[in-house]
Amino acid sequence: MKLTTDFFNKLATNIREKYFPEIKYYRDNDMCANGIYSIELFSNGCINYDNLIKRLSKYCKDTKENIKLIVDKYVEEM
């Protein structure tokens, strides 16, 4: 799988802006912190793509399909 340059920062920013706009610092909210940590685990190779989608869906309280659309913007090649 090939990811865009600066994958973690781009995806984390997009997730924070869309699902946690009222949160000033992501560590102030446990759900936001867990979502960002999941992105970090994926970008470091500790979890797979399906697990990332499942975790983000849980923490952002959205469907897997919607999360997948957001993440796929930053994946260049599967």
PDB file with SEQRES, HELIX, SHEET and CRYST1 records, atoms N, CA, C and O in Angstrom:
SEQRES   1 A   78  MET LYS LEU THR THR ASP PHE PHE ASN LYS LEU ALA THR          
SEQRES   2 A   78  ASN ILE ARG GLU LYS TYR PHE PRO GLU ILE LYS TYR TYR          
SEQRES   3 A   78  ARG ASP ASN ASP MET CYS ALA ASN GLY ILE TYR SER ILE          
SEQRES   4 A   78  GLU LEU PHE SER ASN GLY CYS ILE ASN TYR ASP ASN LEU          
SEQRES   5 A   78  ILE LYS ARG LEU SER LYS TYR CYS LYS ASP THR LYS GLU          
SEQRES   6 A   78  ASN ILE LYS LEU ILE VAL ASP LYS TYR VAL GLU GLU MET          
HELIX    1 AA1 PHE A    7  TYR A   19  1                                  13    
HELIX    2 AA2 TYR A   26  ASP A   28  5                                   3    
HELIX    3 AA3 ASP A   30  SER A   43  1                                  14    
HELIX    4 AA4 TYR A   49  CYS A   60  1                                  12    
HELIX    5 AA5 LYS A   64  ASP A   72  1                                   9    
SHEET    1 AA1 2 LYS A   2  LEU A   3  0                                        
SHEET    2 AA1 2 VAL A  75  GLU A  77 -1                                        
CRYST1    1.000    1.000    1.000  90.00  90.00  90.00 P 1           1          
ATOM      1  N   MET A   1       0.848  -1.167   0.000  1.00  0.00           N  
ATOM      2  CA  MET A   1       0.000   0.000   0.000  1.00  0.00           C  
ATOM      3  C   MET A   1       0.899   1.237   0.000  1.00  0.00           C  
ATOM      4  O   MET A   1       1.836   1.340   0.791  1.00  0.00           O  
ATOM      5  N   LYS A   2       0.599   2.156  -0.889  1.00  0.00           N  
ATOM      6  CA  LYS A   2       1.388   3.385  -0.969  1.00  0.00           C  
ATOM      7  C   LYS A   2       0.538   4.549  -0.464  1.00  0.00           C  
ATOM      8  O   LYS A   2      -0.580   4.768  -0.930  1.00  0.00           O  
ATOM      9  N   LEU A   3       1.084   5.282   0.491  1.00  0.00           N  
ATOM     10  CA  LEU A   3       0.372   6.406   1.103  1.00  0.00           C  
ATOM     11  C   LEU A   3       0.932   7.723   0.593  1.00  0.00           C  
ATOM     12  O   LEU A   3       2.070   7.785   0.129  1.00  0.00           O  
ATOM     13  N   THR A   4       0.130   8.775   0.680  1.00  0.00           N  
ATOM     14  CA  THR A   4       0.586  10.094   0.262  1.00  0.00           C  
ATOM     15  C   THR A   4       1.670  10.595   1.217  1.00  0.00           C  
ATOM     16  O   THR A   4       1.810  10.104   2.337  1.00  0.00           O  
ATOM     17  N   THR A   5       2.414  11.562   0.757  1.00  0.00           N  
ATOM     18  CA  THR A   5       3.415  12.193   1.597  1.00  0.00           C  
ATOM     19  C   THR A   5       2.708  12.876   2.760  1.00  0.00           C  
ATOM     20  O   THR A   5       1.688  13.541   2.575  1.00  0.00           O  
ATOM     21  N   ASP A   6       3.250  12.709   3.946  1.00  0.00           N  
ATOM     22  CA  ASP A   6       2.691  13.320   5.152  1.00  0.00           C  
ATOM     23  C   ASP A   6       1.282  12.793   5.453  1.00  0.00           C  
ATOM     24  O   ASP A   6       0.398  13.547   5.859  1.00  0.00           O  
ATOM     25  N   PHE A   7       1.093  11.486   5.246  1.00  0.00           N  
ATOM     26  CA  PHE A   7      -0.200  10.813   5.431  1.00  0.00           C  
ATOM     27  C   PHE A   7      -0.792  11.081   6.808  1.00  0.00           C  
ATOM     28  O   PHE A   7      -1.955  11.469   6.924  1.00  0.00           O  
ATOM     29  N   PHE A   8       0.002  10.875   7.845  1.00  0.00           N  
ATOM     30  CA  PHE A   8      -0.510  11.009   9.210  1.00  0.00           C  
ATOM     31  C   PHE A   8      -1.078  12.398   9.467  1.00  0.00           C  
ATOM     32  O   PHE A   8      -2.209  12.522   9.937  1.00  0.00           O  
ATOM     33  N   ASN A   9      -0.321  13.432   9.171  1.00  0.00           N  
ATOM     34  CA  ASN A   9      -0.763  14.801   9.452  1.00  0.00           C  
ATOM     35  C   ASN A   9      -1.994  15.189   8.639  1.00  0.00           C  
ATOM     36  O   ASN A   9      -2.902  15.833   9.164  1.00  0.00           O  
ATOM     37  N   LYS A  10      -2.033  14.810   7.383  1.00  0.00           N  
ATOM     38  CA  LYS A  10      -3.168  15.150   6.531  1.00  0.00           C  
ATOM     39  C   LYS A  10      -4.442  14.461   7.005  1.00  0.00           C  
ATOM     40  O   LYS A  10      -5.486  15.102   7.124  1.00  0.00           O  
ATOM     41  N   LEU A  11      -4.364  13.163   7.274  1.00  0.00           N  
ATOM     42  CA  LEU A  11      -5.545  12.420   7.712  1.00  0.00           C  
ATOM     43  C   LEU A  11      -5.990  12.864   9.104  1.00  0.00           C  
ATOM     44  O   LEU A  11      -7.183  13.046   9.345  1.00  0.00           O  
ATOM     45  N   ALA A  12      -5.047  13.036  10.011  1.00  0.00           N  
ATOM     46  CA  ALA A  12      -5.392  13.459  11.369  1.00  0.00           C  
ATOM     47  C   ALA A  12      -6.076  14.824  11.363  1.00  0.00           C  
ATOM     48  O   ALA A  12      -7.045  15.037  12.091  1.00  0.00           O  
ATOM     49  N   THR A  13      -5.580  15.737  10.551  1.00  0.00           N  
ATOM     50  CA  THR A  13      -6.187  17.062  10.454  1.00  0.00           C  
ATOM     51  C   THR A  13      -7.599  16.972   9.898  1.00  0.00           C  
ATOM     52  O   THR A  13      -8.512  17.629  10.398  1.00  0.00           O  
ATOM     53  N   ASN A  14      -7.777  16.162   8.867  1.00  0.00           N  
ATOM     54  CA  ASN A  14      -9.099  15.997   8.265  1.00  0.00           C  
ATOM     55  C   ASN A  14     -10.086  15.395   9.266  1.00  0.00           C  
ATOM     56  O   ASN A  14     -11.220  15.862   9.369  1.00  0.00           O  
ATOM     57  N   ILE A  15      -9.676  14.383   9.991  1.00  0.00           N  
ATOM     58  CA  ILE A  15     -10.549  13.736  10.985  1.00  0.00           C  
ATOM     59  C   ILE A  15     -10.901  14.721  12.100  1.00  0.00           C  
ATOM     60  O   ILE A  15     -12.061  14.822  12.498  1.00  0.00           O  
ATOM     61  N   ARG A  16      -9.912  15.440  12.599  1.00  0.00           N  
ATOM     62  CA  ARG A  16     -10.187  16.413  13.677  1.00  0.00           C  
ATOM     63  C   ARG A  16     -11.146  17.502  13.208  1.00  0.00           C  
ATOM     64  O   ARG A  16     -12.065  17.866  13.941  1.00  0.00           O  
ATOM     65  N   GLU A  17     -10.951  18.028  12.003  1.00  0.00           N  
ATOM     66  CA  GLU A  17     -11.816  19.095  11.500  1.00  0.00           C  
ATOM     67  C   GLU A  17     -13.244  18.627  11.270  1.00  0.00           C  
ATOM     68  O   GLU A  17     -14.193  19.369  11.521  1.00  0.00           O  
ATOM     69  N   LYS A  18     -13.399  17.399  10.793  1.00  0.00           N  
ATOM     70  CA  LYS A  18     -14.734  16.909  10.458  1.00  0.00           C  
ATOM     71  C   LYS A  18     -15.499  16.398  11.681  1.00  0.00           C  
ATOM     72  O   LYS A  18     -16.679  16.708  11.840  1.00  0.00           O  
ATOM     73  N   TYR A  19     -14.849  15.629  12.538  1.00  0.00           N  
ATOM     74  CA  TYR A  19     -15.558  14.953  13.625  1.00  0.00           C  
ATOM     75  C   TYR A  19     -15.388  15.606  14.994  1.00  0.00           C  
ATOM     76  O   TYR A  19     -16.200  15.375  15.890  1.00  0.00           O  
ATOM     77  N   PHE A  20     -14.362  16.403  15.165  1.00  0.00           N  
ATOM     78  CA  PHE A  20     -14.102  17.020  16.471  1.00  0.00           C  
ATOM     79  C   PHE A  20     -13.770  18.512  16.315  1.00  0.00           C  
ATOM     80  O   PHE A  20     -12.729  18.958  16.797  1.00  0.00           O  
ATOM     81  N   PRO A  21     -14.624  19.278  15.660  1.00  0.00           N  
ATOM     82  CA  PRO A  21     -14.282  20.694  15.412  1.00  0.00           C  
ATOM     83  C   PRO A  21     -14.248  21.544  16.682  1.00  0.00           C  
ATOM     84  O   PRO A  21     -13.575  22.574  16.717  1.00  0.00           O  
ATOM     85  N   GLU A  22     -14.954  21.130  17.706  1.00  0.00           N  
ATOM     86  CA  GLU A  22     -15.005  21.925  18.941  1.00  0.00           C  
ATOM     87  C   GLU A  22     -13.812  21.661  19.861  1.00  0.00           C  
ATOM     88  O   GLU A  22     -13.614  22.377  20.843  1.00  0.00           O  
ATOM     89  N   ILE A  23     -13.030  20.650  19.551  1.00  0.00           N  
ATOM     90  CA  ILE A  23     -11.883  20.279  20.379  1.00  0.00           C  
ATOM     91  C   ILE A  23     -10.677  21.130  19.967  1.00  0.00           C  
ATOM     92  O   ILE A  23     -10.262  21.112  18.808  1.00  0.00           O  
ATOM     93  N   LYS A  24     -10.122  21.873  20.926  1.00  0.00           N  
ATOM     94  CA  LYS A  24      -8.967  22.725  20.621  1.00  0.00           C  
ATOM     95  C   LYS A  24      -7.689  21.885  20.515  1.00  0.00           C  
ATOM     96  O   LYS A  24      -6.913  22.046  19.572  1.00  0.00           O  
ATOM     97  N   TYR A  25      -7.478  21.004  21.468  1.00  0.00           N  
ATOM     98  CA  TYR A  25      -6.302  20.145  21.474  1.00  0.00           C  
ATOM     99  C   TYR A  25      -6.789  18.705  21.558  1.00  0.00           C  
ATOM    100  O   TYR A  25      -7.581  18.376  22.441  1.00  0.00           O  
ATOM    101  N   TYR A  26      -6.332  17.846  20.662  1.00  0.00           N  
ATOM    102  CA  TYR A  26      -6.923  16.518  20.527  1.00  0.00           C  
ATOM    103  C   TYR A  26      -6.850  15.665  21.794  1.00  0.00           C  
ATOM    104  O   TYR A  26      -7.663  14.754  21.952  1.00  0.00           O  
ATOM    105  N   ARG A  27      -5.929  15.922  22.679  1.00  0.00           N  
ATOM    106  CA  ARG A  27      -5.826  15.140  23.915  1.00  0.00           C  
ATOM    107  C   ARG A  27      -6.909  15.499  24.938  1.00  0.00           C  
ATOM    108  O   ARG A  27      -7.058  14.814  25.950  1.00  0.00           O  
ATOM    109  N   ASP A  28      -7.663  16.569  24.676  1.00  0.00           N  
ATOM    110  CA  ASP A  28      -8.737  16.960  25.585  1.00  0.00           C  
ATOM    111  C   ASP A  28      -9.943  16.034  25.502  1.00  0.00           C  
ATOM    112  O   ASP A  28     -10.788  16.041  26.396  1.00  0.00           O  
ATOM    113  N   ASN A  29     -10.032  15.244  24.447  1.00  0.00           N  
ATOM    114  CA  ASN A  29     -11.158  14.353  24.238  1.00  0.00           C  
ATOM    115  C   ASN A  29     -10.631  12.943  24.003  1.00  0.00           C  
ATOM    116  O   ASN A  29      -9.803  12.739  23.114  1.00  0.00           O  
ATOM    117  N   ASP A  30     -11.093  11.968  24.779  1.00  0.00           N  
ATOM    118  CA  ASP A  30     -10.585  10.595  24.675  1.00  0.00           C  
ATOM    119  C   ASP A  30     -10.874   9.961  23.317  1.00  0.00           C  
ATOM    120  O   ASP A  30     -10.028   9.253  22.770  1.00  0.00           O  
ATOM    121  N   MET A  31     -12.056  10.210  22.775  1.00  0.00           N  
ATOM    122  CA  MET A  31     -12.406   9.621  21.474  1.00  0.00           C  
ATOM    123  C   MET A  31     -11.494  10.177  20.376  1.00  0.00           C  
ATOM    124  O   MET A  31     -11.034   9.431  19.512  1.00  0.00           O  
ATOM    125  N   CYS A  32     -11.239  11.467  20.410  1.00  0.00           N  
ATOM    126  CA  CYS A  32     -10.352  12.086  19.433  1.00  0.00           C  
ATOM    127  C   CYS A  32      -8.927  11.555  19.598  1.00  0.00           C  
ATOM    128  O   CYS A  32      -8.272  11.220  18.611  1.00  0.00           O  
ATOM    129  N   ALA A  33      -8.455  11.478  20.818  1.00  0.00           N  
ATOM    130  CA  ALA A  33      -7.097  10.987  21.079  1.00  0.00           C  
ATOM    131  C   ALA A  33      -6.941   9.547  20.605  1.00  0.00           C  
ATOM    132  O   ALA A  33      -5.913   9.198  20.023  1.00  0.00           O  
ATOM    133  N   ASN A  34      -7.942   8.709  20.844  1.00  0.00           N  
ATOM    134  CA  ASN A  34      -7.873   7.314  20.404  1.00  0.00           C  
ATOM    135  C   ASN A  34      -7.897   7.203  18.882  1.00  0.00           C  
ATOM    136  O   ASN A  34      -7.220   6.350  18.308  1.00  0.00           O  
ATOM    137  N   GLY A  35      -8.675   8.062  18.232  1.00  0.00           N  
ATOM    138  CA  GLY A  35      -8.707   8.062  16.766  1.00  0.00           C  
ATOM    139  C   GLY A  35      -7.369   8.469  16.176  1.00  0.00           C  
ATOM    140  O   GLY A  35      -6.887   7.840  15.233  1.00  0.00           O  
ATOM    141  N   ILE A  36      -6.771   9.504  16.718  1.00  0.00           N  
ATOM    142  CA  ILE A  36      -5.469   9.968  16.233  1.00  0.00           C  
ATOM    143  C   ILE A  36      -4.395   8.911  16.501  1.00  0.00           C  
ATOM    144  O   ILE A  36      -3.505   8.696  15.678  1.00  0.00           O  
ATOM    145  N   TYR A  37      -4.487   8.257  17.653  1.00  0.00           N  
ATOM    146  CA  TYR A  37      -3.536   7.190  17.976  1.00  0.00           C  
ATOM    147  C   TYR A  37      -3.677   6.028  16.984  1.00  0.00           C  
ATOM    148  O   TYR A  37      -2.679   5.417  16.602  1.00  0.00           O  
ATOM    149  N   SER A  38      -4.895   5.725  16.572  1.00  0.00           N  
ATOM    150  CA  SER A  38      -5.116   4.656  15.588  1.00  0.00           C  
ATOM    151  C   SER A  38      -4.459   5.000  14.257  1.00  0.00           C  
ATOM    152  O   SER A  38      -3.876   4.132  13.607  1.00  0.00           O  
ATOM    153  N   ILE A  39      -4.552   6.259  13.852  1.00  0.00           N  
ATOM    154  CA  ILE A  39      -3.902   6.697  12.615  1.00  0.00           C  
ATOM    155  C   ILE A  39      -2.388   6.553  12.748  1.00  0.00           C  
ATOM    156  O   ILE A  39      -1.708   6.139  11.809  1.00  0.00           O  
ATOM    157  N   GLU A  40      -1.873   6.897  13.916  1.00  0.00           N  
ATOM    158  CA  GLU A  40      -0.437   6.769  14.163  1.00  0.00           C  
ATOM    159  C   GLU A  40       0.004   5.305  14.099  1.00  0.00           C  
ATOM    160  O   GLU A  40       1.042   4.994  13.516  1.00  0.00           O  
ATOM    161  N   LEU A  41      -0.778   4.415  14.691  1.00  0.00           N  
ATOM    162  CA  LEU A  41      -0.453   2.989  14.646  1.00  0.00           C  
ATOM    163  C   LEU A  41      -0.425   2.480  13.211  1.00  0.00           C  
ATOM    164  O   LEU A  41       0.462   1.711  12.840  1.00  0.00           O  
ATOM    165  N   PHE A  42      -1.391   2.906  12.408  1.00  0.00           N  
ATOM    166  CA  PHE A  42      -1.434   2.479  11.010  1.00  0.00           C  
ATOM    167  C   PHE A  42      -0.237   3.010  10.235  1.00  0.00           C  
ATOM    168  O   PHE A  42       0.400   2.263   9.493  1.00  0.00           O  
ATOM    169  N   SER A  43       0.071   4.274  10.395  1.00  0.00           N  
ATOM    170  CA  SER A  43       1.181   4.848   9.632  1.00  0.00           C  
ATOM    171  C   SER A  43       2.528   4.272  10.058  1.00  0.00           C  
ATOM    172  O   SER A  43       3.491   4.323   9.294  1.00  0.00           O  
ATOM    173  N   ASN A  44       2.602   3.725  11.274  1.00  0.00           N  
ATOM    174  CA  ASN A  44       3.830   3.072  11.726  1.00  0.00           C  
ATOM    175  C   ASN A  44       3.844   1.576  11.416  1.00  0.00           C  
ATOM    176  O   ASN A  44       4.827   0.895  11.708  1.00  0.00           O  
ATOM    177  N   GLY A  45       2.764   1.059  10.829  1.00  0.00           N  
ATOM    178  CA  GLY A  45       2.712  -0.341  10.422  1.00  0.00           C  
ATOM    179  C   GLY A  45       2.303  -1.297  11.519  1.00  0.00           C  
ATOM    180  O   GLY A  45       2.510  -2.502  11.379  1.00  0.00           O  
ATOM    181  N   CYS A  46       1.734  -0.812  12.597  1.00  0.00           N  
ATOM    182  CA  CYS A  46       1.351  -1.676  13.728  1.00  0.00           C  
ATOM    183  C   CYS A  46      -0.031  -2.298  13.557  1.00  0.00           C  
ATOM    184  O   CYS A  46      -0.294  -3.369  14.105  1.00  0.00           O  
ATOM    185  N   ILE A  47      -0.913  -1.649  12.810  1.00  0.00           N  
ATOM    186  CA  ILE A  47      -2.229  -2.220  12.521  1.00  0.00           C  
ATOM    187  C   ILE A  47      -2.467  -2.165  11.019  1.00  0.00           C  
ATOM    188  O   ILE A  47      -1.828  -1.387  10.311  1.00  0.00           O  
ATOM    189  N   ASN A  48      -3.395  -3.001  10.532  1.00  0.00           N  
ATOM    190  CA  ASN A  48      -3.663  -3.027   9.099  1.00  0.00           C  
ATOM    191  C   ASN A  48      -4.774  -2.045   8.726  1.00  0.00           C  
ATOM    192  O   ASN A  48      -5.368  -1.405   9.593  1.00  0.00           O  
ATOM    193  N   TYR A  49      -5.040  -1.937   7.441  1.00  0.00           N  
ATOM    194  CA  TYR A  49      -6.008  -0.976   6.905  1.00  0.00           C  
ATOM    195  C   TYR A  49      -7.417  -1.232   7.449  1.00  0.00           C  
ATOM    196  O   TYR A  49      -8.102  -0.298   7.868  1.00  0.00           O  
ATOM    197  N   ASP A  50      -7.843  -2.482   7.441  1.00  0.00           N  
ATOM    198  CA  ASP A  50      -9.189  -2.809   7.920  1.00  0.00           C  
ATOM    199  C   ASP A  50      -9.366  -2.459   9.391  1.00  0.00           C  
ATOM    200  O   ASP A  50     -10.421  -1.973   9.798  1.00  0.00           O  
ATOM    201  N   ASN A  51      -8.339  -2.706  10.177  1.00  0.00           N  
ATOM    202  CA  ASN A  51      -8.390  -2.385  11.599  1.00  0.00           C  
ATOM    203  C   ASN A  51      -8.454  -0.863  11.798  1.00  0.00           C  
ATOM    204  O   ASN A  51      -9.159  -0.388  12.688  1.00  0.00           O  
ATOM    205  N   LEU A  52      -7.731  -0.106  10.982  1.00  0.00           N  
ATOM    206  CA  LEU A  52      -7.783   1.361  11.053  1.00  0.00           C  
ATOM    207  C   LEU A  52      -9.200   1.856  10.788  1.00  0.00           C  
ATOM    208  O   LEU A  52      -9.714   2.696  11.527  1.00  0.00           O  
ATOM    209  N   ILE A  53      -9.830   1.342   9.740  1.00  0.00           N  
ATOM    210  CA  ILE A  53     -11.185   1.759   9.384  1.00  0.00           C  
ATOM    211  C   ILE A  53     -12.153   1.428  10.510  1.00  0.00           C  
ATOM    212  O   ILE A  53     -13.005   2.243  10.862  1.00  0.00           O  
ATOM    213  N   LYS A  54     -12.024   0.236  11.072  1.00  0.00           N  
ATOM    214  CA  LYS A  54     -12.905  -0.189  12.163  1.00  0.00           C  
ATOM    215  C   LYS A  54     -12.743   0.705  13.389  1.00  0.00           C  
ATOM    216  O   LYS A  54     -13.731   1.119  13.996  1.00  0.00           O  
ATOM    217  N   ARG A  55     -11.511   0.998  13.746  1.00  0.00           N  
ATOM    218  CA  ARG A  55     -11.245   1.842  14.924  1.00  0.00           C  
ATOM    219  C   ARG A  55     -11.741   3.271  14.717  1.00  0.00           C  
ATOM    220  O   ARG A  55     -12.389   3.837  15.597  1.00  0.00           O  
ATOM    221  N   LEU A  56     -11.437   3.856  13.556  1.00  0.00           N  
ATOM    222  CA  LEU A  56     -11.877   5.221  13.294  1.00  0.00           C  
ATOM    223  C   LEU A  56     -13.400   5.313  13.259  1.00  0.00           C  
ATOM    224  O   LEU A  56     -13.980   6.298  13.717  1.00  0.00           O  
ATOM    225  N   SER A  57     -14.033   4.295  12.720  1.00  0.00           N  
ATOM    226  CA  SER A  57     -15.493   4.256  12.700  1.00  0.00           C  
ATOM    227  C   SER A  57     -16.058   4.271  14.114  1.00  0.00           C  
ATOM    228  O   SER A  57     -17.047   4.948  14.392  1.00  0.00           O  
ATOM    229  N   LYS A  58     -15.429   3.529  14.986  1.00  0.00           N  
ATOM    230  CA  LYS A  58     -15.873   3.471  16.387  1.00  0.00           C  
ATOM    231  C   LYS A  58     -15.656   4.811  17.093  1.00  0.00           C  
ATOM    232  O   LYS A  58     -16.564   5.316  17.753  1.00  0.00           O  
ATOM    233  N   TYR A  59     -14.477   5.380  16.963  1.00  0.00           N  
ATOM    234  CA  TYR A  59     -14.149   6.597  17.698  1.00  0.00           C  
ATOM    235  C   TYR A  59     -14.823   7.846  17.125  1.00  0.00           C  
ATOM    236  O   TYR A  59     -15.126   8.782  17.865  1.00  0.00           O  
ATOM    237  N   CYS A  60     -15.059   7.864  15.811  1.00  0.00           N  
ATOM    238  CA  CYS A  60     -15.709   9.018  15.194  1.00  0.00           C  
ATOM    239  C   CYS A  60     -17.229   8.866  15.160  1.00  0.00           C  
ATOM    240  O   CYS A  60     -17.946   9.802  14.807  1.00  0.00           O  
ATOM    241  N   LYS A  61     -17.708   7.690  15.528  1.00  0.00           N  
ATOM    242  CA  LYS A  61     -19.150   7.398  15.547  1.00  0.00           C  
ATOM    243  C   LYS A  61     -19.775   7.640  14.177  1.00  0.00           C  
ATOM    244  O   LYS A  61     -20.780   8.339  14.048  1.00  0.00           O  
ATOM    245  N   ASP A  62     -19.163   7.050  13.167  1.00  0.00           N  
ATOM    246  CA  ASP A  62     -19.647   7.144  11.800  1.00  0.00           C  
ATOM    247  C   ASP A  62     -19.531   5.761  11.158  1.00  0.00           C  
ATOM    248  O   ASP A  62     -18.920   4.858  11.731  1.00  0.00           O  
ATOM    249  N   THR A  63     -20.111   5.596   9.979  1.00  0.00           N  
ATOM    250  CA  THR A  63     -20.068   4.302   9.309  1.00  0.00           C  
ATOM    251  C   THR A  63     -18.685   4.035   8.731  1.00  0.00           C  
ATOM    252  O   THR A  63     -17.911   4.955   8.466  1.00  0.00           O  
ATOM    253  N   LYS A  64     -18.401   2.776   8.548  1.00  0.00           N  
ATOM    254  CA  LYS A  64     -17.115   2.390   7.967  1.00  0.00           C  
ATOM    255  C   LYS A  64     -16.972   2.921   6.546  1.00  0.00           C  
ATOM    256  O   LYS A  64     -15.872   3.273   6.119  1.00  0.00           O  
ATOM    257  N   GLU A  65     -18.079   2.980   5.814  1.00  0.00           N  
ATOM    258  CA  GLU A  65     -18.047   3.468   4.435  1.00  0.00           C  
ATOM    259  C   GLU A  65     -17.628   4.936   4.375  1.00  0.00           C  
ATOM    260  O   GLU A  65     -16.825   5.318   3.523  1.00  0.00           O  
ATOM    261  N   ASN A  66     -18.164   5.751   5.270  1.00  0.00           N  
ATOM    262  CA  ASN A  66     -17.785   7.174   5.287  1.00  0.00           C  
ATOM    263  C   ASN A  66     -16.330   7.375   5.682  1.00  0.00           C  
ATOM    264  O   ASN A  66     -15.637   8.214   5.107  1.00  0.00           O  
ATOM    265  N   ILE A  67     -15.871   6.614   6.653  1.00  0.00           N  
ATOM    266  CA  ILE A  67     -14.465   6.698   7.082  1.00  0.00           C  
ATOM    267  C   ILE A  67     -13.551   6.249   5.954  1.00  0.00           C  
ATOM    268  O   ILE A  67     -12.510   6.857   5.705  1.00  0.00           O  
ATOM    269  N   LYS A  68     -13.946   5.180   5.274  1.00  0.00           N  
ATOM    270  CA  LYS A  68     -13.138   4.658   4.167  1.00  0.00           C  
ATOM    271  C   LYS A  68     -12.973   5.703   3.071  1.00  0.00           C  
ATOM    272  O   LYS A  68     -11.892   5.821   2.493  1.00  0.00           O  
ATOM    273  N   LEU A  69     -14.021   6.460   2.776  1.00  0.00           N  
ATOM    274  CA  LEU A  69     -13.931   7.517   1.760  1.00  0.00           C  
ATOM    275  C   LEU A  69     -12.908   8.580   2.152  1.00  0.00           C  
ATOM    276  O   LEU A  69     -12.172   9.080   1.301  1.00  0.00           O  
ATOM    277  N   ILE A  70     -12.860   8.920   3.423  1.00  0.00           N  
ATOM    278  CA  ILE A  70     -11.908   9.927   3.902  1.00  0.00           C  
ATOM    279  C   ILE A  70     -10.482   9.393   3.828  1.00  0.00           C  
ATOM    280  O   ILE A  70      -9.585  10.080   3.340  1.00  0.00           O  
ATOM    281  N   VAL A  71     -10.272   8.178   4.308  1.00  0.00           N  
ATOM    282  CA  VAL A  71      -8.927   7.595   4.335  1.00  0.00           C  
ATOM    283  C   VAL A  71      -8.408   7.366   2.919  1.00  0.00           C  
ATOM    284  O   VAL A  71      -7.224   7.566   2.651  1.00  0.00           O  
ATOM    285  N   ASP A  72      -9.294   6.944   2.008  1.00  0.00           N  
ATOM    286  CA  ASP A  72      -8.863   6.643   0.642  1.00  0.00           C  
ATOM    287  C   ASP A  72      -8.359   7.866  -0.112  1.00  0.00           C  
ATOM    288  O   ASP A  72      -7.662   7.720  -1.117  1.00  0.00           O  
ATOM    289  N   LYS A  73      -8.692   9.062   0.346  1.00  0.00           N  
ATOM    290  CA  LYS A  73      -8.160  10.271  -0.292  1.00  0.00           C  
ATOM    291  C   LYS A  73      -6.648  10.361  -0.123  1.00  0.00           C  
ATOM    292  O   LYS A  73      -5.966  11.006  -0.918  1.00  0.00           O  
ATOM    293  N   TYR A  74      -6.131   9.715   0.909  1.00  0.00           N  
ATOM    294  CA  TYR A  74      -4.704   9.805   1.216  1.00  0.00           C  
ATOM    295  C   TYR A  74      -3.940   8.526   0.913  1.00  0.00           C  
ATOM    296  O   TYR A  74      -2.764   8.407   1.258  1.00  0.00           O  
ATOM    297  N   VAL A  75      -4.598   7.571   0.273  1.00  0.00           N  
ATOM    298  CA  VAL A  75      -3.955   6.341  -0.163  1.00  0.00           C  
ATOM    299  C   VAL A  75      -3.783   6.424  -1.675  1.00  0.00           C  
ATOM    300  O   VAL A  75      -4.762   6.544  -2.411  1.00  0.00           O  
ATOM    301  N   GLU A  76      -2.541   6.360  -2.133  1.00  0.00           N  
ATOM    302  CA  GLU A  76      -2.280   6.490  -3.567  1.00  0.00           C  
ATOM    303  C   GLU A  76      -2.474   5.164  -4.293  1.00  0.00           C  
ATOM    304  O   GLU A  76      -2.940   5.142  -5.433  1.00  0.00           O  
ATOM    305  N   GLU A  77      -2.123   4.065  -3.644  1.00  0.00           N  
ATOM    306  CA  GLU A  77      -2.157   2.769  -4.309  1.00  0.00           C  
ATOM    307  C   GLU A  77      -2.442   1.686  -3.298  1.00  0.00           C  
ATOM    308  O   GLU A  77      -1.814   1.643  -2.240  1.00  0.00           O  
ATOM    309  N   MET A  78      -3.374   0.814  -3.606  1.00  0.00           N  
ATOM    310  CA  MET A  78      -3.702  -0.291  -2.699  1.00  0.00           C  
ATOM    311  C   MET A  78      -2.868  -1.499  -3.003  1.00  0.00           C  
ATOM    312  O   MET A  78      -3.006  -2.528  -2.341  1.00  0.00           O  
TER     313      MET A  78                                                      
END                                                                             
